[in-house]
């Protein structure tokens, strides 16, 4: 099943539900990540897979194997 919905008037959400898992794709709009300084980032209760924008380093970062890695 596939459906498109408006979310807060700013995003087009397209969701596709499968038998055991679902996926959500944001279409026709840029992705904006939460922005944190390095100090704020280090205070997070972080888990692998998180994405942030580090405003101290001006880098997109991901949490991988228990530490932050820069993607750009």
Secondary structure, DSSP 8 states (H G I E B T S, - for coil): -EEEEEETTTEEEEEEE-SS-EEEEEESS-----EE-HHHHHTS---TT-EEEETTTTEEEEEETTEEEE--
